[in-house]
Amino acid sequence: MPDLSRHSRSTLLVAALLLSNPAAALERYRLSAPEEVLELLTQYLPDPEQSFADDDESARLGLVRRLREATRALLATEGYFSPQVTLEAGTPPVLKVDPGVRTRVTAVDIRFSGDLAEKAVFQPDAERFKRRWGLKVDEAFREQEWADAKERLLQRAQARYFAAARLTDSLADIDPEHATAALTLRLDSGPAYRLGPLQIEGLQDYKPWLIERFNPLRVGEDYSLEGLQALQAALQATPYFSYVEVSADPSAAQDDVLPVRVVVQEAKPKRFSTGLGYSTNTGGRLDAGWRDANWLSRAWLLNANLRLEQRQRAAVADVFLPPDAAGRRNSFGAIAESSHISGLSIRRQAIGVASATRQGDIERRLGLSLQGETSQSDGAERSHKQALALDWQWTRRKVDNVLNPRDGHSLSVRLSAASRYVLSDADFVRSWARVAWWHPFGRRDILNLRAEAGYTVAKSRLDVPQEFLFRTGGAQSVRGYDYLSLGVRDGQAIVGGRYLSTATVEYTHWLTASAWGMAGFVDVGDAGDHLSGLRARVGSGLGARWRSPAGPLALDLAYGWQERRLRAHLSIALAF
């Protein structure tokens, strides 16, 4: 019986020998083979249109032999073990290939040893491994599928419990005469491991407790590769480390306890950054930022940013503490900002504290902020408002790619409340929700649907800060209208109302092998002080897309049907 591994080793070797002898004696040849193997043969055999010398009969015969050997070896990788390969005389000669009957799998014998076979608790795992075996009876045999199936079986065994699993024997017994393949595998799972303590290397400025705060693993739990990857991803997502490697070596195990090795390289804690930008919402932008990941030598993350835009300016400082024992990420910060948009000038200062948690796809945040606001509509008097607001946010994101989603959905809900009995000028409850959905069509087309709604319960909007009211319009909301130009008219300005409703349908087509795409969209929405006063402000248009590192960059040309005006909008297109 042919040894499949011998075919595997010889295939590219023989093809390489052919290609390395361009002076072999054959004028030209023509390849004649069935469609199912023609592409394989033309990829690896010498170019049929290539000219060769014709002055050495022994070289000519040698090339013929090598052509036949290479053809048979190539066909064996696809499961054809009894081909007929002939070189018919002519001008040019014809290499005629009849691949014969393709070999099919007639038997699969998979057996296990180690804890996977010896302990009854793992019997379901053993049965599942067999059911998910990738090359089943009656399927066509291909060498690559055989190799892939073995690799997947080993990976599945090593992914949970059995870190030391290994294949002890594998055989594809090929019968060329009957075109059958009998597959045999033996897998030794070794022991079922439990996780031991972390063994941390590379720390200098930080203490081991910092890594433990991000550690989802618990000593004594069952080993899983997914758990190690989760710890590595959590540490890589922090600003503390520039390199992280998490591994578990079975050779270091004590009985069935497997220590977890964590190797890190600390990142430089302090960084200053600057940037320039532009959006049609707020105009040109200059950013300056300062980050200190080890503020006060306590592993506190300080983020300070100054942003100067044509229509608004802001200075922000936030401090994020490492997660506590329960996984909560506490923070505190302050902001001072001013803006003049749609005839409304706002100056706002706020301080606040917050606590955030994340479990899988779900993020929760609870915060408390004290803010004061001075606002003035063009041609009107200034007004001063204050609120101590309790804020709760809940977000679920389940998408295939956070920055460039093609498939999935997101849902965000936010509630804010204040009382005039507690450092606030008015009683109010603000509710807001947004949902977005992505669905792929083929490999390059995406349908995106999104909608948002908001309602602020209050006797009047007059004593409620603009932060807790609603305006809309502009990029990422209702395109075809100026930024925050849809709301309540107050003299010469547009101010926030108590109601909001928007919806978008967008279809994007990405060009072949390109970071560029094009989109068509329809937006509809409005904001106002009374539900009965909301109108369907419609904007529609076309846009260009570019996959930037920060998400799809969008340049849209939209027509606002109520204003009968065409506007351009430039933004990062991602909208959660």
MITORTOR-780367 format. One line per 10 residues: number of its first residue (from 1); their letters; for each residue x negated, y negated, z negated of C-alpha. Coordinates in steps of 0.1 Angstrom, whole numbers, padded with zeros to 4 digits. Example, Ala and Ser with C-alpha at 12.3 -4.5 7.8 and 13.67 -1.06 7.14 Angstrom:
residues 2
1	as	-0123,0045,-0078 | -0137,0011,-0071
END
This chain:
residues 576
1	mpdlsrhsrs	0000,0000,0000 | -0013,-0035,0008 | -0025,-0055,-0021 | -0007,-0089,-0020 | -0034,-0108,-0038 | -0058,-0097,-0010 | -0035,-0113,0016 | -0033,-0145,-0005 | -0071,-0148,-0006 | -0077,-0140,0030
11	tllvaallls	-0051,-0163,0046 | -0068,-0197,0043 | -0102,-0181,0046 | -0095,-0166,0080 | -0078,-0197,0092 | -0108,-0217,0080 | -0132,-0194,0099 | -0112,-0200,0131 | -0112,-0237,0127 | -0149,-0238,0120
21	npaaaleryr	-0157,-0220,0154 | -0145,-0244,0181 | -0171,-0232,0205 | -0157,-0196,0205 | -0151,-0183,0241 | -0115,-0188,0251 | -0103,-0214,0276 | -0069,-0222,0262 | -0041,-0201,0249 | -0004,-0205,0245
31	lsapeevlel	0015,-0194,0213 | 0047,-0174,0217 | 0065,-0167,0184 | 0100,-0168,0170 | 0113,-0201,0156 | 0112,-0189,0119 | 0074,-0185,0120 | 0063,-0209,0147 | 0058,-0239,0124 | 0036,-0219,0100
41	ltqylpdpeq	0014,-0206,0128 | 0010,-0239,0146 | 0000,-0255,0113 | -0029,-0232,0106 | -0040,-0216,0139 | -0063,-0235,0162 | -0046,-0261,0185 | -0034,-0241,0216 | -0043,-0271,0237 | -0079,-0271,0226
51	sfadddesar	-0105,-0261,0252 | -0132,-0236,0244 | -0164,-0225,0262 | -0162,-0194,0284 | -0198,-0182,0286 | -0200,-0155,0259 | -0178,-0124,0261 | -0188,-0113,0226 | -0177,-0147,0212 | -0145,-0144,0232
61	lglvrrlrea	-0137,-0110,0217 | -0146,-0123,0182 | -0121,-0152,0185 | -0094,-0128,0196 | -0100,-0106,0166 | -0100,-0136,0142 | -0068,-0150,0158 | -0051,-0116,0151 | -0064,-0114,0116 | -0054,-0150,0107
71	trallategy	-0019,-0145,0122 | -0013,-0113,0102 | -0026,-0130,0070 | -0004,-0160,0075 | 0027,-0139,0082 | 0020,-0119,0051 | 0025,-0150,0029 | 0061,-0152,0043 | 0068,-0115,0038 | 0061,-0102,0072
81	fspqvtleag	0037,-0072,0067 | 0042,-0053,0099 | 0037,-0079,0127 | 0028,-0071,0163 | 0001,-0095,0175 | -0012,-0093,0211 | -0032,-0115,0234 | -0018,-0112,0269 | -0041,-0121,0299 | -0031,-0151,0319
91	tppvlkvdpg	-0039,-0187,0326 | -0038,-0196,0299 | -0038,-0164,0278 | -0007,-0159,0256 | -0009,-0151,0219 | 0023,-0132,0215 | 0036,-0127,0179 | 0064,-0104,0168 | 0067,-0108,0130 | 0087,-0077,0126
101	vrtrvtavdi	0112,-0072,0097 | 0109,-0095,0068 | 0102,-0077,0035 | 0129,-0079,0009 | 0128,-0073,-0028 | 0143,-0039,-0037 | 0133,-0036,-0074 | 0123,-0059,-0103 | 0109,-0044,-0135 | 0103,-0070,-0162
111	rfsgdlaeka	0092,-0058,-0196 | 0082,-0077,-0228 | 0060,-0070,-0258 | 0053,-0090,-0289 | 0079,-0106,-0311 | 0101,-0112,-0281 | 0106,-0075,-0277 | 0102,-0063,-0313 | 0125,-0087,-0332 | 0162,-0084,-0326
121	vfqpdaerfk	0168,-0122,-0331 | 0150,-0128,-0298 | 0170,-0103,-0278 | 0192,-0130,-0263 | 0161,-0149,-0252 | 0147,-0118,-0235 | 0179,-0113,-0216 | 0181,-0149,-0206 | 0145,-0148,-0192 | 0155,-0118,-0171
131	rrwglkvdea	0187,-0134,-0158 | 0168,-0166,-0148 | 0141,-0147,-0130 | 0136,-0165,-0097 | 0130,-0137,-0072 | 0159,-0113,-0073 | 0168,-0080,-0057 | 0178,-0084,-0020 | 0161,-0117,-0016 | 0134,-0122,0010
141	freqewadak	0099,-0119,-0003 | 0076,-0149,0000 | 0042,-0151,-0017 | 0048,-0186,-0029 | 0081,-0178,-0044 | 0065,-0148,-0061 | 0038,-0170,-0076 | 0063,-0197,-0086 | 0087,-0172,-0103 | 0058,-0158,-0124
151	erllqraqar	0048,-0193,-0134 | 0083,-0203,-0144 | 0088,-0172,-0165 | 0056,-0179,-0184 | 0065,-0215,-0189 | 0099,-0206,-0202 | 0084,-0182,-0227 | 0058,-0207,-0238 | 0083,-0236,-0241 | 0099,-0223,-0274
161	yfaaarltds	0086,-0200,-0301 | 0059,-0183,-0281 | 0030,-0207,-0275 | 0006,-0178,-0269 | 0027,-0160,-0243 | 0008,-0145,-0214 | 0013,-0123,-0184 | -0006,-0090,-0190 | 0002,-0074,-0157 | 0019,-0083,-0124
171	ladidpehat	0022,-0063,-0092 | 0041,-0067,-0059 | 0041,-0032,-0045 | 0046,-0037,-0007 | 0058,-0010,0016 | 0052,-0023,0051 | 0068,0006,0068 | 0102,0001,0051 | 0097,-0037,0045 | 0103,-0034,0008
181	aaltlrldsg	0088,-0050,-0023 | 0090,-0036,-0058 | 0080,-0062,-0084 | 0066,-0053,-0118 | 0057,-0078,-0146 | 0045,-0074,-0182 | 0047,-0104,-0206 | 0032,-0103,-0241 | 0050,-0131,-0261 | 0027,-0129,-0290
191	payrlgplqi	0041,-0141,-0324 | 0070,-0166,-0328 | 0053,-0197,-0342 | 0065,-0222,-0368 | 0050,-0257,-0368 | 0024,-0267,-0394 | 0013,-0302,-0405 | -0001,-0328,-0382 | -0039,-0329,-0377 | -0046,-0365,-0367
201	eglqdykpwl	-0077,-0378,-0350 | -0088,-0412,-0338 | -0073,-0436,-0363 | -0094,-0466,-0374 | -0073,-0496,-0382 | -0040,-0477,-0389 | -0031,-0452,-0415 | -0018,-0417,-0409 | 0016,-0427,-0423 | 0022,-0448,-0392
211	ierfnplrvg	0022,-0417,-0370 | 0043,-0398,-0394 | 0070,-0426,-0391 | 0074,-0417,-0354 | 0072,-0380,-0359 | 0105,-0361,-0352 | 0089,-0328,-0361 | 0092,-0311,-0395 | 0068,-0286,-0410 | 0083,-0251,-0408
221	edysleglqa	0106,-0257,-0379 | 0103,-0234,-0348 | 0076,-0243,-0323 | 0088,-0260,-0291 | 0069,-0277,-0263 | 0098,-0302,-0261 | 0092,-0312,-0297 | 0055,-0319,-0290 | 0064,-0339,-0259 | 0089,-0359,-0279
231	lqaalqatpy	0063,-0369,-0304 | 0038,-0378,-0277 | 0064,-0399,-0259 | 0074,-0417,-0291 | 0038,-0426,-0299 | 0030,-0437,-0263 | 0060,-0460,-0264 | 0046,-0479,-0293 | 0022,-0509,-0290 | -0003,-0492,-0313
241	fsyvevsadp	-0020,-0467,-0291 | -0035,-0468,-0256 | -0040,-0430,-0254 | -0020,-0402,-0271 | -0024,-0364,-0268 | -0003,-0340,-0288 | -0010,-0303,-0286 | -0008,-0270,-0305 | -0036,-0244,-0300 | -0026,-0208,-0309
251	saaqddvlpv	-0062,-0200,-0316 | -0060,-0224,-0346 | -0029,-0208,-0361 | -0028,-0193,-0396 | -0006,-0162,-0392 | 0025,-0177,-0375 | 0020,-0213,-0386 | 0007,-0235,-0358 | -0008,-0269,-0367 | -0001,-0298,-0344
261	rvvvqeakpk	-0031,-0317,-0332 | -0026,-0354,-0325 | -0054,-0373,-0308 | -0050,-0411,-0304 | -0070,-0441,-0292 | -0059,-0474,-0308 | -0049,-0502,-0285 | -0062,-0537,-0291 | -0036,-0552,-0314 | -0037,-0588,-0302
271	rfstglgyst	-0028,-0600,-0267 | -0020,-0633,-0251 | -0001,-0634,-0219 | 0012,-0660,-0195 | 0035,-0658,-0165 | 0053,-0677,-0138 | 0087,-0669,-0124 | 0118,-0681,-0107 | 0155,-0672,-0106 | 0184,-0690,-0090
281	ntggrldagw	0202,-0690,-0124 | 0177,-0711,-0144 | 0151,-0722,-0118 | 0113,-0721,-0122 | 0099,-0705,-0153 | 0066,-0707,-0173 | 0060,-0681,-0200 | 0034,-0679,-0227 | 0034,-0650,-0252 | 0014,-0638,-0282
291	rdanwlsraw	0016,-0603,-0295 | 0000,-0589,-0327 | 0007,-0552,-0333 | -0010,-0553,-0367 | 0002,-0585,-0382 | -0008,-0590,-0418 | -0027,-0557,-0415 | 0006,-0539,-0421 | 0013,-0525,-0386 | 0040,-0551,-0382
301	llnanlrleq	0046,-0561,-0346 | 0048,-0599,-0341 | 0061,-0610,-0307 | 0061,-0648,-0301 | 0071,-0663,-0268 | 0075,-0698,-0254 | 0096,-0700,-0222 | 0101,-0732,-0202 | 0126,-0732,-0174 | 0142,-0760,-0154
311	rqraavadvf	0176,-0755,-0170 | 0167,-0741,-0204 | 0138,-0737,-0229 | 0133,-0714,-0258 | 0108,-0705,-0285 | 0112,-0671,-0301 | 0094,-0652,-0328 | 0103,-0617,-0338 | 0087,-0593,-0363 | 0094,-0556,-0360
321	lppdaagrrn	0085,-0532,-0389 | 0075,-0496,-0383 | 0104,-0471,-0386 | 0114,-0462,-0422 | 0118,-0427,-0434 | 0153,-0426,-0420 | 0141,-0437,-0386 | 0156,-0472,-0389 | 0136,-0500,-0372 | 0140,-0532,-0392
331	sfgaiaessh	0132,-0566,-0379 | 0135,-0603,-0386 | 0130,-0634,-0364 | 0139,-0669,-0354 | 0148,-0688,-0322 | 0151,-0724,-0311 | 0164,-0731,-0277 | 0180,-0758,-0256 | 0198,-0758,-0222 | 0217,-0780,-0198
341	isglsirrqa	0239,-0758,-0176 | 0272,-0767,-0157 | 0273,-0800,-0175 | 0270,-0786,-0210 | 0239,-0794,-0232 | 0233,-0770,-0261 | 0207,-0770,-0288 | 0206,-0739,-0310 | 0185,-0727,-0339 | 0189,-0694,-0355
351	igvasatrqg	0173,-0670,-0380 | 0183,-0634,-0385 | 0176,-0599,-0396 | 0185,-0566,-0379 | 0182,-0528,-0383 | 0182,-0505,-0353 | 0183,-0468,-0348 | 0182,-0445,-0318 | 0194,-0409,-0315 | 0190,-0394,-0280
361	dierrlglsl	0208,-0416,-0255 | 0225,-0437,-0282 | 0212,-0469,-0297 | 0228,-0487,-0327 | 0220,-0521,-0341 | 0233,-0540,-0371 | 0223,-0576,-0376 | 0230,-0608,-0396 | 0222,-0642,-0382 | 0226,-0678,-0394
371	qgetsqsdga	0227,-0703,-0366 | 0235,-0739,-0360 | 0245,-0754,-0327 | 0247,-0789,-0313 | 0266,-0792,-0280 | 0276,-0820,-0258 | 0296,-0820,-0225 | 0286,-0846,-0200 | 0306,-0878,-0208 | 0318,-0865,-0242
381	ershkqalal	0307,-0867,-0278 | 0284,-0843,-0295 | 0297,-0816,-0318 | 0280,-0795,-0345 | 0289,-0759,-0353 | 0275,-0733,-0377 | 0281,-0696,-0382 | 0268,-0668,-0403 | 0276,-0639,-0381 | 0275,-0601,-0387
391	dwqwtrrkvd	0267,-0584,-0354 | 0271,-0547,-0345 | 0260,-0532,-0312 | 0263,-0497,-0298 | 0247,-0486,-0265 | 0246,-0453,-0246 | 0224,-0450,-0216 | 0223,-0417,-0197 | 0205,-0424,-0164 | 0179,-0406,-0144
401	nvlnprdghs	0155,-0436,-0144 | 0159,-0466,-0168 | 0143,-0491,-0144 | 0156,-0477,-0111 | 0187,-0457,-0118 | 0203,-0435,-0091 | 0225,-0413,-0111 | 0241,-0418,-0145 | 0260,-0443,-0166 | 0257,-0468,-0194
411	lsvrlsaasr	0281,-0482,-0219 | 0276,-0511,-0243 | 0299,-0524,-0270 | 0293,-0554,-0293 | 0313,-0569,-0322 | 0304,-0601,-0340 | 0324,-0617,-0369 | 0321,-0648,-0391 | 0342,-0663,-0419 | 0347,-0700,-0427
421	yvlsdadfvr	0343,-0689,-0464 | 0307,-0678,-0458 | 0286,-0706,-0442 | 0307,-0708,-0411 | 0329,-0735,-0396 | 0355,-0710,-0383 | 0369,-0675,-0387 | 0363,-0655,-0355 | 0358,-0620,-0342 | 0341,-0616,-0309
431	swarvawwhp	0343,-0583,-0290 | 0325,-0574,-0258 | 0320,-0543,-0237 | 0302,-0534,-0204 | 0302,-0502,-0185 | 0280,-0493,-0155 | 0280,-0462,-0133 | 0256,-0450,-0106 | 0262,-0423,-0081 | 0238,-0412,-0053
441	fgrrdilnlr	0249,-0404,-0018 | 0222,-0384,0000 | 0186,-0393,-0007 | 0187,-0430,-0001 | 0221,-0444,-0008 | 0235,-0454,-0042 | 0270,-0466,-0053 | 0270,-0488,-0084 | 0302,-0498,-0102 | 0302,-0520,-0133
451	aeagytvaks	0327,-0540,-0153 | 0327,-0561,-0185 | 0353,-0576,-0207 | 0352,-0599,-0238 | 0377,-0615,-0262 | 0370,-0638,-0291 | 0398,-0638,-0317 | 0400,-0673,-0332 | 0426,-0700,-0338 | 0406,-0723,-0315
461	rldvpqeflf	0374,-0723,-0296 | 0365,-0757,-0308 | 0347,-0747,-0340 | 0332,-0715,-0325 | 0295,-0717,-0313 | 0291,-0712,-0276 | 0270,-0681,-0284 | 0303,-0663,-0293 | 0324,-0676,-0263 | 0322,-0667,-0227
471	rtggaqsvrg	0311,-0682,-0194 | 0302,-0663,-0162 | 0290,-0668,-0127 | 0256,-0664,-0110 | 0232,-0635,-0104 | 0242,-0602,-0121 | 0277,-0614,-0128 | 0299,-0631,-0102 | 0277,-0640,-0072 | 0288,-0667,-0049
481	ydylslgvrd	0293,-0691,-0078 | 0268,-0712,-0097 | 0253,-0699,-0129 | 0278,-0701,-0158 | 0301,-0722,-0137 | 0332,-0701,-0145 | 0348,-0710,-0178 | 0368,-0737,-0194 | 0366,-0772,-0179 | 0359,-0798,-0206
491	gqaivggryl	0355,-0833,-0190 | 0327,-0829,-0165 | 0314,-0797,-0180 | 0322,-0760,-0181 | 0322,-0746,-0216 | 0329,-0712,-0230 | 0363,-0697,-0234 | 0377,-0669,-0255 | 0383,-0644,-0226 | 0360,-0627,-0201
501	statveythw	0366,-0602,-0173 | 0343,-0592,-0144 | 0338,-0562,-0121 | 0314,-0553,-0093 | 0312,-0528,-0065 | 0277,-0525,-0049 | 0264,-0501,-0023 | 0226,-0499,-0018 | 0208,-0482,0011 | 0170,-0477,0006
511	ltasawgmag	0150,-0475,0038 | 0130,-0444,0047 | 0096,-0441,0029 | 0099,-0477,0019 | 0103,-0498,-0013 | 0127,-0520,0006 | 0165,-0516,0007 | 0197,-0534,0016 | 0229,-0538,-0004 | 0265,-0549,0002
521	fvdvgdagdh	0286,-0560,-0028 | 0319,-0575,-0040 | 0321,-0593,-0074 | 0353,-0605,-0091 | 0358,-0622,-0125 | 0365,-0652,-0145 | 0363,-0667,-0181 | 0388,-0689,-0198 | 0406,-0698,-0230 | 0438,-0680,-0222
531	lsglrarvgs	0443,-0646,-0207 | 0471,-0659,-0185 | 0447,-0685,-0171 | 0421,-0661,-0158 | 0419,-0660,-0120 | 0403,-0635,-0097 | 0372,-0654,-0085 | 0358,-0633,-0057 | 0323,-0633,-0043 | 0310,-0609,-0017
541	glgarwrspa	0279,-0606,0004 | 0247,-0588,0015 | 0213,-0586,-0002 | 0178,-0573,0001 | 0162,-0550,-0025 | 0126,-0544,-0034 | 0115,-0518,-0060 | 0093,-0538,-0083 | 0076,-0523,-0114 | 0102,-0541,-0136
551	gplaldlayg	0132,-0528,-0116 | 0148,-0536,-0082 | 0143,-0572,-0072 | 0174,-0586,-0056 | 0178,-0615,-0031 | 0215,-0618,-0024 | 0235,-0641,-0001 | 0270,-0644,-0015 | 0301,-0662,-0004 | 0324,-0676,-0032
561	wqerrlrahl	0359,-0673,-0017 | 0376,-0698,-0040 | 0349,-0724,-0036 | 0343,-0716,0001 | 0306,-0719,-0004 | 0276,-0697,0004 | 0249,-0693,-0023 | 0216,-0674,-0026 | 0208,-0655,-0058 | 0174,-0641,-0068
571	sialaf	0171,-0618,-0098 | 0160,-0584,-0111 | 0190,-0563,-0100 | 0193,-0539,-0129 | 0223,-0547,-0150 | 0232,-0526,-0181
END
